[in-house]
Amino acid sequence: MRALVRSVVVVALVFSSMTIAAAAPFAVPLIANAPLGSLIYSGASPSAAIGSAGELDVFMLSVDAGQTITIDVIPGTTLQPTVALKDPSNATLGAATASSPGQEALLQTVPTTTGGTYTIAVSGAAATTGSYSLRVILNAALENESHGGPGNGTLATAQD
């Protein structure tokens, strides 16, 4: 399992008309979660910020094929975060937008089909700005209920 960062190549990225404010490798190495051997790895970025409407922060993460990627953007009170994940060929694999400012944007268990450098882009929906932190988990989902999702305390609503 590799969780290494490769070189950042910003000029090849196309994210509509957004302004790329920061392009950085994601904090590595991702840390193996207990129990060891579970193949679950996670890491969190230092605090970052969307300082102006239309700004886009881009993070790069090298991942092997056959993994799943979960991304959680934890904002400050004023940011309504949007997160997008692109594969090594720049195809969008998934995107999520928080329901309102101060709520998390959660993209769950997106499968990787090829190994290479994946791109995570964070921006503010509805021209919102503010601080955030970014958490990435390989090969596991986060509990929806604990991250702004619906309750799942019954057999009929249990998260798979």
C-alpha positions as MATLAB code, in Angstrom:
seq = 'MRALVRSVVVVALVFSSMTIAAAAPFAVPLIANAPLGSLIYSGASPSAAIGSAGELDVFMLSVDAGQTITIDVIPGTTLQPTVALKDPSNATLGAATASSPGQEALLQTVPTTTGGTYTIAVSGAAATTGSYSLRVILNAALENESHGGPGNGTLATAQD';
ca = [
       0.000    0.000    0.000;
       1.491    3.327   -0.897;
       0.495    6.604    0.576;
       3.219    8.743   -0.915;
       2.902   12.082   -2.625;
       4.200   12.702   -6.100;
       5.042   16.029   -7.718;
       2.273   18.597   -7.974;
       1.394   19.544  -11.548;
      -1.117   22.355  -11.381;
      -1.166   23.404  -15.028;
      -2.817   20.129  -16.101;
      -5.772   20.539  -13.730;
      -9.076   21.865  -14.984;
     -11.631   22.882  -12.345;
     -14.086   25.102  -14.266;
     -13.355   28.796  -13.707;
     -12.016   28.530  -10.162;
      -8.779   30.206   -9.132;
      -6.253   27.743   -7.758;
      -4.965   29.390   -4.596;
      -2.894   26.557   -3.220;
      -1.617   23.262   -4.610;
       0.112   21.047   -2.125;
       0.853   17.434   -1.408;
      -1.434   15.924    1.185;
       0.265   15.331    4.550;
       1.978   11.939    4.346;
       2.548    9.307    5.259;
      -1.009    8.375    6.050;
      -1.113    6.594    9.410;
      -2.143    2.937    9.690;
      -5.208    2.573   11.892;
      -5.594   -0.163   14.498;
      -5.745   -3.026   14.312;
      -2.538   -3.134   12.295;
      -3.080   -5.076    9.089;
      -6.593   -3.702    8.621;
      -5.431   -1.749    5.531;
      -7.164    1.382    6.851;
      -5.027    4.528    6.715;
      -5.889    8.118    7.605;
      -4.420   11.571    7.841;
      -5.472   15.170    8.324;
      -4.199   18.381    6.804;
      -3.160   21.364    8.844;
      -5.801   24.078    8.991;
      -6.289   25.852    5.669;
      -8.629   28.574    4.416;
     -10.640   29.683    1.430;
      -9.865   33.399    1.510;
     -11.935   34.684   -1.396;
     -14.929   33.648   -3.497;
     -13.832   31.410   -6.371;
     -10.660   30.231   -4.611;
      -9.730   26.553   -4.938;
      -7.278   24.635   -2.734;
      -5.821   21.537   -4.386;
      -4.161   18.574   -2.657;
      -2.438   15.629   -4.336;
      -2.402   12.072   -2.987;
      -0.798    9.008   -4.539;
      -2.972    5.919   -4.127;
      -2.828    2.331   -5.386;
      -5.628    0.830   -7.467;
      -8.354   -1.077   -5.652;
      -8.606    1.215   -2.609;
     -11.462    3.445   -1.512;
     -11.048    7.104   -0.577;
     -13.199    8.917    1.981;
     -12.783   12.691    2.276;
     -14.175   14.873    5.056;
     -13.915   18.684    4.961;
     -14.462   20.128    8.440;
     -15.155   23.868    8.094;
     -15.196   26.858   10.373;
     -18.549   28.553   10.915;
     -18.566   30.695    7.747;
     -17.467   28.222    5.049;
     -19.914   26.007    3.142;
     -17.334   23.581    1.731;
     -17.392   21.737   -1.564;
     -14.968   18.892   -2.200;
     -14.198   17.082   -5.465;
     -12.014   14.059   -6.192;
     -10.328   13.540   -9.570;
      -8.444   10.470  -10.757;
      -4.983   10.465  -12.414;
      -6.572   11.144  -15.832;
      -8.420   14.202  -14.396;
     -11.871   12.547  -14.495;
     -14.154   13.570  -11.622;
     -14.923   10.557   -9.430;
     -17.160   12.317   -6.942;
     -18.083   15.586   -5.309;
     -19.945   16.722   -2.212;
     -21.199   20.061   -0.924;
     -22.177   20.808    2.656;
     -25.835   21.653    3.248;
     -24.989   25.023    4.828;
     -22.066   27.059    6.222;
     -20.353   25.355    9.147;
     -21.491   21.871    8.067;
     -19.101   19.166    6.823;
     -18.738   18.081    3.194;
     -18.311   14.300    3.199;
     -17.412   12.165    0.184;
     -17.645    8.490    1.156;
     -15.692    5.428   -0.082;
     -14.955    6.405   -3.680;
     -13.273    3.413   -5.384;
      -9.949    3.806   -7.181;
      -9.528    1.785  -10.356;
      -6.012    2.853  -11.294;
      -2.973    3.670   -9.239;
      -1.543    7.163   -9.429;
      -1.915   10.704   -8.183;
      -5.450   11.675   -7.202;
      -6.492   15.307   -6.821;
      -8.646   16.643   -3.994;
     -10.097   20.131   -4.534;
     -11.754   22.208   -1.800;
     -13.725   25.401   -2.421;
     -16.541   27.447   -0.908;
     -20.094   27.019   -2.209;
     -22.262   30.114   -2.664;
     -19.175   32.387   -2.491;
     -18.523   31.456    1.157;
     -15.068   31.760    2.684;
     -13.417   30.557    5.860;
     -11.114   28.048    7.477;
     -11.257   24.257    7.230;
      -9.329   21.080    7.833;
      -9.259   18.113    5.492;
      -9.311   14.475    6.562;
      -8.626   11.541    4.207;
      -9.308    7.894    5.040;
      -8.318    4.994    2.803;
     -10.427    1.805    2.793;
     -13.088    2.820    5.338;
     -16.194    4.965    5.661;
     -16.983    7.500    8.350;
     -20.150    7.164   10.391;
     -22.724    9.235    8.454;
     -24.689   10.038   11.600;
     -21.634   11.616   13.241;
     -20.931   13.824   10.214;
     -24.238   15.539    9.483;
     -25.940   12.541    7.858;
     -29.224   10.885    8.793;
     -29.603    8.728   11.903;
     -28.970    5.038   11.475;
     -29.920    3.539   14.831;
     -32.351    0.941   13.525;
     -31.894   -2.215   11.443;
     -33.717   -0.575    8.520;
     -31.473    2.544    8.541;
     -28.146    0.934    9.522;
     -25.107    2.098    7.530;
     -23.523   -0.701    5.521;
];
